[in-house]
């Protein structure tokens, strides 16, 4: 499973040049990292993400 540090590494820019990126892949990876934090916990309701 990815961690917050791996999310930082994924989005980190090591180059001074702009590059094309697949935004859907970035969104999917971000949601995978955060999926455990989107679940209901104590008095907080869960958050449901709908991708269309």
SULKA-V729994 format. One record per helix or strand of 3 or more residues. SS is the DSSP state (2 for helix, 1 for strand). FROM is the first residue (numbers start at 1). TO is the last residue. If there is no record, write none. Layout:
ss,from,to
SS,FROM,TO
SS,FROM,TO
This chain:
ss,from,to
2,4,11
2,23,37
